[in-house]
Amino acid sequence: MDSTAASPANFPLSLGTGGKEDPVHRASVNAFLRAKNIDPKGPFQLEIWPSDIRELPNDYARSALFTVRNKTEKRQSMERHQIFHVHKEVKITYTGVELRADDDELVWQQILDYAKHKPLGEPIEFNLHELCNDLGWSINGRNYEKARRSISRLKANEVRVENERHSRGVAISMIHDYEFEGEGEKGTKYRVRIHPNLILLFAGSTSTRLTWKPYRTLTPIARRLYDYFASHKSPFPLKLSTFHSMCNSSCGTERKWRSMVKAACGEIVAAAMVKAMWIEDDFVRCDR
């Protein structure tokens, strides 16, 4: 693969549409970055978190961006669809094929772990053997194809986030672009770029660190439940119906959903990720 991809200097923070920028928005975002001790001129780089940690933006962790649905259900295709967020001041609009906690959430977090070592916008390289190994997936053709499909979905989308509390907004694809090597659709080597605008979702204390090995082994429903509680320093109890919306679950009965969430609570406690987690009345409560 050609190693002459654009550098961050030629891949700047862009805050407009159609080639035009809103100067008021630009000034607001610049002030936000300076307040987080980040030079608005860039280059931008994620923090180098420890090797056993992965990191997720809080705005994603508390939303229905990564859904929990039966694997037999066809993924939905959405266009400028407002997805659920726990906090009303955060609005997320999504265009693309539905992303799921079962695979896409993990693949994206692992790709970000590769990306943390370089300024955002610079190409990062990995192969599918490495990716599947880091995900804890068996090394076989089925999982290679699962990873390829996830990478494709992560590229073919737009996630637009507006956060009124921080006076900022960003619209990007989860993966900006990628190249691959191999025979046609069977490519196993990838070069991926993450857009510099992603820094707006990681600036300061706006993201959550997750202990990778136990986290990646959780079932999708337990993982999304942990996303919520881990992303709050002192989390409020989570209403069962709110969590149902956060997962965009197709579970149709309250009794079954309650049973599924109860099992997820036990799973998280068994993994020693929290001291205790339980359902009381119609709320999930957690002692971290």
N, C-alpha and C positions, 0 to 999 in steps of 0.2 A: 504493500500500500504506500502511496505517496505521502511523505512526511512533511509536505509543505503547506499544511493547513493554516488558515488565518490565525494570526496571533491575537491576543486580547486587545492590542492597540488598534487592530483593524476590525475588531468585533465588539464595539462599544456598548455601554449601557444605553438602551433605547427606551424612551418613555412616551412614544407617540405612535400614531397609526398613519399609514399612507405616506411615510417619510416625513411627517410633521410632528413636532413636539409641542406640548403645552408648557410654556415657560413657567406658569404658576405651579403646575404639577412637578416640573423639574426642580424648582426651588424647594418645594415641600419635601421631595424625596432626598435631595442633597442635604437638607437640614436633618432629616431622619438619620441618614448615614453618618453624618458628622457627630450626631449625638451618641452614636454607637461606636465612635472612634474609628470610622472607616472613611478613607479618602474617596469622595465621590468620583474622582478621576480614574480610580482603579490603579492597577489591576485588582480584581477581587478573588479571594481564595477562602474556601471553607476552612474552619479550624481543623487542626490535625488531632482528631479525637483518638483515643487508644484503640489498638487493633481488635479488642474484644467488644467494641462499642459500635453502634450505628446511630445515625441521627435523622430525625424526622421533623419537618416544620410543624409547629403547633397548629397552624391554620389547616394543615392537611390531617393532622392527628385527630382533630375534633370534628371532622366533616365526614360526609358519605362519599368522598372521592374514591375510596377503596371499599367495594361492597362485599357483602357476605351473602351469597346465593348458592343454590344447588348447582353442582357442576353440570347437570343435565340441562339446565336452563340456558337458552341462547343469550349471549351478551347483548345488551341494548346498544343501539346507536343513538347518539344524542347530538343536537345542534343548539348551541347557546342555551343549554338547559341549566337552570339554577338548582344546584344540589344542596342537600340539607347541611346546615352547620349548627352546632350546639349554641353558638353565640350569635345573636341577631345582628351585631355590628359587623360581622364578617359575611361577605357575600361571595360565593364561588359559582362561577358560570363555566360549564364544561361543554366542549365540543369534541366528539370522538367516540370510539368504542368503549364501552364500560370497562373500567379497571377493577380488579378484584384483589382482596386481601390474600387470597390463596396463593397467588403467584406474582402479580404485578407490583404489589407493595414491597415484597422482598427483593425482587430483581432490581427495582429502582434504588432501594436503599443500598444494595451491594454495589451498584454502579457509582453511586455517590461516594462510597468508601474508596473506590479506585480514584475518583475525581479529586478527592481532598488533597492529594499530593501536588496538584498543579493549579495555577490560576484558572478560574472558570473561563471557558472559551477555548482553552488549549485542548488538543485531542488526547484522549486516554485510550490505551490499548489493553485488551484482554482477549482470552479465548474462551470458548464454551466449556471446555474441561475445567478451567480455572473458576469460571462463574458457577457452574453446577457444584463444584467442590465447596466453594465458599458459602453456597446456599444450603449445603447439607443434602443435596439431591444426588441420587445414584447416577453414576456416569453411564448413560446409555442413550440410544438414539431417540427414545421417546422424550426424555428430559431435555435433550439438545433442541428438539423441535419445540417443546414447551417454552424454553428460554428464547428461541428465535421469535416466536409469536408474541411473547411479552415485550421484547425489544421493539418490535414493529408497532404494537399498540402504544407503547410509551413515546414513540416518535410521532405517531399520527393523531395528535390531539392538540387542543389548546385549553389550558387551565387559566382562567382569569380570576384573580383574587383581589378583592377590595376590602380593606380593613379600615373602618371609620375611626377606630380608637387610635391607630398609629398614623392616620392621614396618609396612607400609601396604597398603591395598587400595582399589580404586575400581571401580565398575560404572556405566558410562555408555553412551549411544549415541554413535557417531562424530559425528553431527550431532544436536543436541538437538531442534530443530524448525526448520521453514522455512515461508515463504509465497512465493507466486509470482504474477506478473502475466502475462496473455496470454490467448489463447483456449483455454480448457479445458486439456487436457494439453499444449498447445503453448506454455505460458508460457516467456518468455525472461528475465524479470527475477526475481531471487531475493533474499529477505531471510532470512538464516540465523543461528541462534544456536548457539554451542558452550557446553556446560555448564561452569561454573566448576570442577567437580571435575577437569577435565582438568589443572589445574595440578599435581596430584600426580604426573603422569607427565613433567612438564617441570621440576620443581623441582631446582635445583642442576645437577649434572653428570650428569643422567639422560636426556639426549637427544643426538642427533647432528645436526650440520650437514652439509648436502649441497649441492654446487655444482650449481645447477639445470639449466642448459642441457645439459651433457653427461649428467647423471643422467637427465633425462627422455627422452633419445634412446636409452638402453640398452634392450636387449630385456628382457623380464620376468625371465628367469633371471639375466642379468648384473646387473640392478638388485638382486635379492634377495641375490646374492653380495656385491655392494658394500655393501648394508645391514649385513651381518654384519661385514665387515672395517672399515668406517668407524666402526662403533659401539664399537670397542675401541681404546684407546690403543696397546696392544701386543698385538694379536690372536694367539691360539694358532692353529696350523693347524686347518683345518676338515675333518673327515672327510667323504668323499663321501656316505656313507650318512646322516650327520647332516644334511647340506645337502639331501639328497633329502627327508627328513622335514620340514625347515624350509620347503620349497617345496610340501609336500603333492603332489608330482609323481606323475602316473600313468605315468611312464616305467617300463616293465616289465623292462628288461634293464640290467645293470651296465655292459656295454660301451657301449650307447647313451648312458646317463647320463654316463659318463665323457667321451665325445665331446662331448656338449652342454655340460658344465661347462668343458671345455678351450676350446671356442669362446668361452664367456662370459669366461674369463680373458683371452683375446686381445682381446676387445672392450673390456674395461675398460682394459687397457694401451694400446690404440690411442687411447682417448679421453683419455690422459694423466692418468688419475685415480689411478694408482699407478705406482711405478717398475717393478715386476715382479709377476706372479702366475702360478703354475704348479701342476701336479699332480705330486706326488712320492709314490710308493707309492699309498696310498689317501687321501691328504690334499691339500687345496688350501692352498698356502702363498703368502704375500704379503709383498712388500717395499714399504712405503708411502713 
